[in-house]
């Protein structure tokens, strides 16, 4: 059976309860001691949890974060990446000053340097698979940014991609910085970044740290979104993956993310809720 969006209606099997626990914890700014239920058996099921959580959250999805899945943690889908929603209320513009970013006390909190793609035209809804070259040809702008990777569940990354997908992809916001002009003329090696926490360098890299490169991440987001019945539209944002690593941050700590030649973004962690 399919619903009006062309998505298959499947028995709940407690998936809605998982979604309600995660959404409730996020709304109240509290942590969860354990995964709230049985971990989904595969990514398809985990995305069903995510879809229910999105419906409960009650805010517009303005984009998607892309996360990498290590080879030993992939399922039968073969996906080497995953998606999580970025919501309108959790999107901030870099101000040139310090941006407050909310992380869950007692949960997981980190910052990630990101290269953020913004579509300038709708992707064709019936195109379910994309090559990096095809993705690059779809008109888009590129920005620097910082993902706020945070979840009420402290062990979310240790428990793996099915858990990450179940809780909004471990996303709690995106800080959007300045544009990188004419990005399709640049090689990944031209895009370099560094992350500091409280003044200490904790990660260096850039677009070359994205497995397969920036365009591969773009292609994945286009394909998986269409396969989910959520084809990407003009204006949608894609945070393409961590460019210097995943860097833990606690309330009161400050992060400086420096994008060589394109600007800095400074963030301070505050308690979510």
C-alpha positions as CSV (number, residue, x, y, z in Angstrom):
1,X,0.0,0.0,0.0
2,X,1.2,3.5,-0.8
3,X,0.2,6.9,0.7
4,X,-0.4,10.1,-1.2
5,X,3.3,10.8,-1.3
6,X,4.1,7.5,-3.0
7,X,5.7,6.2,0.1
8,X,4.9,2.7,1.3
9,X,2.8,2.3,4.4
10,X,4.2,-0.4,6.6
11,X,3.3,-1.7,10.0
12,X,4.6,0.5,12.8
13,X,6.3,-2.2,14.9
14,X,7.0,0.4,17.6
15,X,8.8,2.8,15.2
16,X,6.4,5.6,16.2
17,X,7.3,5.1,19.8
18,X,11.0,5.4,19.1
19,X,10.3,8.6,17.2
20,X,8.2,10.0,20.0
21,X,10.9,9.3,22.6
22,X,13.6,11.1,20.6
23,X,11.3,14.0,19.7
24,X,10.2,14.4,23.3
25,X,13.7,14.4,24.6
26,X,14.8,17.0,22.0
27,X,11.8,19.2,22.8
28,X,12.6,19.1,26.5
29,X,16.3,19.4,26.1
30,X,17.0,16.2,28.1
31,X,19.2,13.2,27.5
32,X,18.2,9.6,27.0
33,X,20.0,6.8,28.9
34,X,19.5,4.2,26.2
35,X,18.1,3.7,22.7
36,X,14.3,3.9,23.2
37,X,13.2,0.6,21.9
38,X,14.6,-2.0,19.5
39,X,17.2,-0.7,17.1
40,X,15.9,-0.8,13.5
41,X,17.1,-3.8,11.5
42,X,18.2,-1.8,8.5
43,X,18.4,1.7,7.1
44,X,15.1,1.5,5.4
45,X,13.4,0.9,8.7
46,X,15.5,3.6,10.4
47,X,14.3,6.2,7.8
48,X,10.7,5.2,8.6
49,X,11.5,6.3,12.2
50,X,13.0,9.5,10.9
51,X,10.0,10.2,8.7
52,X,7.7,9.8,11.7
53,X,9.9,12.0,13.8
54,X,10.0,14.7,11.1
55,X,6.2,14.7,11.1
56,X,6.1,15.0,14.9
57,X,8.7,17.8,15.0
58,X,6.4,20.3,13.3
59,X,9.0,22.5,11.5
60,X,10.0,22.9,7.9
61,X,12.9,20.8,6.6
62,X,15.2,23.2,4.8
63,X,18.0,20.8,4.1
64,X,19.8,17.6,4.9
65,X,23.1,16.6,6.5
66,X,25.2,13.8,4.9
67,X,27.1,11.5,7.2
68,X,29.5,8.8,6.1
69,X,29.0,5.1,6.9
70,X,32.1,3.0,7.5
71,X,32.3,-0.1,5.3
72,X,31.9,-2.5,8.2
73,X,28.7,-0.8,9.3
74,X,26.8,-0.8,6.0
75,X,23.7,-2.9,5.4
76,X,22.2,-4.6,2.4
77,X,21.3,-1.3,0.8
78,X,25.0,-0.7,0.2
79,X,24.6,3.0,1.2
80,X,28.0,4.5,2.2
81,X,26.2,7.6,3.6
82,X,23.1,8.6,5.5
83,X,20.8,11.6,5.7
84,X,19.4,13.6,8.5
85,X,17.0,16.6,8.4
86,X,18.0,20.2,9.0
87,X,15.1,22.3,10.3
88,X,14.2,25.9,9.7
89,X,14.4,26.9,13.4
90,X,17.9,25.2,13.7
91,X,19.4,27.1,10.7
92,X,21.5,30.1,11.7
93,X,23.6,32.5,9.6
94,X,27.1,33.2,10.7
95,X,27.3,36.8,12.0
96,X,31.0,37.4,12.1
97,X,30.7,37.2,15.9
98,X,30.1,34.2,18.0
99,X,27.1,32.1,17.3
100,X,25.5,30.1,20.1
101,X,24.9,26.5,19.2
102,X,22.7,24.1,21.3
103,X,23.9,20.7,22.4
104,X,22.3,18.2,24.7
105,X,23.7,18.0,28.2
106,X,24.3,14.3,29.0
107,X,23.9,13.4,25.3
108,X,26.2,13.7,22.3
109,X,27.6,17.1,21.2
110,X,30.1,17.9,18.5
111,X,30.9,20.4,15.7
112,X,31.8,19.6,12.1
113,X,33.2,21.8,9.5
114,X,31.0,21.5,6.4
115,X,30.8,22.6,2.8
116,X,27.2,23.3,2.2
117,X,25.5,23.0,-1.2
118,X,22.3,24.9,-2.0
119,X,20.3,23.8,-4.9
120,X,19.3,26.5,-7.4
121,X,16.8,24.4,-9.3
122,X,14.6,21.4,-8.5
123,X,16.0,18.0,-8.9
124,X,13.9,15.8,-11.2
125,X,11.7,13.7,-8.9
126,X,12.0,10.6,-11.0
127,X,15.8,10.5,-11.1
128,X,16.7,8.0,-8.4
129,X,20.5,7.6,-9.1
130,X,23.1,10.3,-9.7
131,X,26.8,10.3,-10.7
132,X,29.0,13.0,-9.3
133,X,29.2,14.5,-12.7
134,X,25.5,14.7,-13.1
135,X,25.2,16.2,-9.6
136,X,27.7,18.9,-10.5
137,X,25.7,19.8,-13.5
138,X,22.6,20.6,-11.4
139,X,22.8,24.3,-10.6
140,X,23.9,25.0,-7.0
141,X,25.8,27.4,-4.8
142,X,28.4,26.4,-2.2
143,X,28.9,27.9,1.2
144,X,31.1,27.3,4.3
145,X,29.2,26.1,7.3
146,X,29.3,24.3,10.7
147,X,27.0,21.3,11.6
148,X,25.9,21.1,15.2
149,X,26.0,17.3,15.7
150,X,24.0,16.6,18.8
151,X,21.6,14.1,20.1
152,X,19.9,13.3,23.5
153,X,21.6,9.9,23.2
154,X,25.3,10.0,24.2
155,X,26.1,6.7,22.5
156,X,24.4,7.5,19.2
157,X,27.6,7.2,17.0
158,X,28.9,4.2,18.8
159,X,25.5,2.4,18.2
160,X,25.9,3.0,14.5
161,X,24.1,4.4,11.4
162,X,20.7,2.9,12.0
163,X,20.5,4.7,15.3
164,X,22.0,7.9,13.8
165,X,19.3,7.9,11.1
166,X,16.6,7.3,13.7
167,X,17.4,10.5,15.5
168,X,17.5,13.1,12.8
169,X,21.0,12.0,11.6
170,X,22.5,13.3,14.9
171,X,21.8,16.8,13.7
172,X,20.8,19.8,15.9
173,X,21.4,22.6,13.6
174,X,23.5,24.3,10.9
175,X,25.4,27.5,10.9
176,X,25.7,28.9,7.3
177,X,28.6,31.1,6.4
178,X,29.9,32.9,3.3
179,X,29.6,31.7,-0.3
180,X,32.4,30.0,-2.2
181,X,32.0,31.5,-5.7
182,X,32.4,29.4,-8.8
183,X,32.9,26.3,-6.8
184,X,32.5,23.9,-9.8
185,X,35.8,25.4,-11.1
186,X,37.6,24.3,-8.0
187,X,39.2,21.0,-7.1
188,X,38.5,19.5,-3.7
189,X,42.2,20.2,-2.8
190,X,41.4,23.9,-3.1
191,X,39.0,23.7,-0.2
192,X,40.9,23.5,3.1
193,X,39.6,23.8,6.6
194,X,40.8,23.7,10.2
195,X,38.8,23.3,13.5
196,X,39.9,24.6,16.9
197,X,38.2,24.0,20.3
198,X,39.1,26.5,22.9
199,X,42.1,27.6,20.8
200,X,43.5,24.1,20.3
201,X,43.7,22.6,16.8
202,X,41.6,19.4,16.9
203,X,41.3,18.7,13.2
204,X,42.5,19.8,9.8
205,X,41.5,18.8,6.3
206,X,38.9,20.0,3.8
207,X,36.9,18.6,1.0
208,X,39.5,16.0,0.3
209,X,38.5,14.3,3.5
210,X,35.0,13.6,2.1
211,X,35.2,10.0,0.8
212,X,34.8,10.3,-3.0
213,X,34.8,14.0,-2.7
214,X,32.3,16.8,-2.5
215,X,30.4,15.9,-5.7
216,X,29.9,12.3,-4.5
217,X,28.2,13.5,-1.4
218,X,26.0,15.8,-3.5
219,X,25.1,12.9,-5.7
220,X,24.2,10.6,-2.8
221,X,21.9,13.3,-1.2
222,X,20.1,13.7,-4.5
223,X,19.6,10.0,-5.1
224,X,18.6,8.9,-1.6
225,X,16.2,11.8,-1.2
226,X,14.4,10.9,-4.4
227,X,14.3,7.2,-3.4
228,X,12.7,8.3,-0.1
229,X,10.0,10.2,-2.0
230,X,11.5,13.5,-0.9
231,X,13.2,14.8,-4.1
232,X,15.3,17.9,-3.4
233,X,14.0,21.3,-4.4
234,X,15.5,24.7,-5.2
235,X,16.7,26.3,-2.0
236,X,17.4,23.0,-0.2
237,X,20.7,22.8,1.6
238,X,23.1,19.8,1.8
239,X,25.7,19.7,4.5
240,X,28.1,17.4,2.6
241,X,30.0,15.7,5.5
242,X,32.6,16.5,8.1
243,X,35.6,18.1,6.5
244,X,38.0,18.0,9.5
245,X,36.5,15.2,11.6
246,X,33.8,15.1,14.3
247,X,34.9,17.2,17.3
248,X,33.3,16.8,20.7
249,X,32.2,20.1,22.3
250,X,30.7,20.7,25.7
251,X,28.5,23.6,27.0
252,X,30.7,26.6,27.5
253,X,33.4,25.6,25.0
254,X,34.1,27.6,21.9
255,X,34.9,26.4,18.4
256,X,36.7,28.3,15.7
257,X,36.3,26.8,12.2
258,X,38.6,28.3,9.7
259,X,38.1,27.8,5.9
260,X,41.3,28.9,4.2
261,X,40.6,31.8,2.0
262,X,36.8,31.9,2.6
263,X,36.4,33.0,6.2
264,X,36.0,31.8,9.8
265,X,32.9,30.7,11.8
266,X,33.0,31.0,15.6
267,X,30.5,29.0,17.8
268,X,29.9,28.7,21.5
269,X,28.1,25.6,22.9
270,X,25.0,26.3,25.0
271,X,22.6,23.8,26.6
272,X,19.8,22.7,24.3
273,X,16.2,23.1,25.5
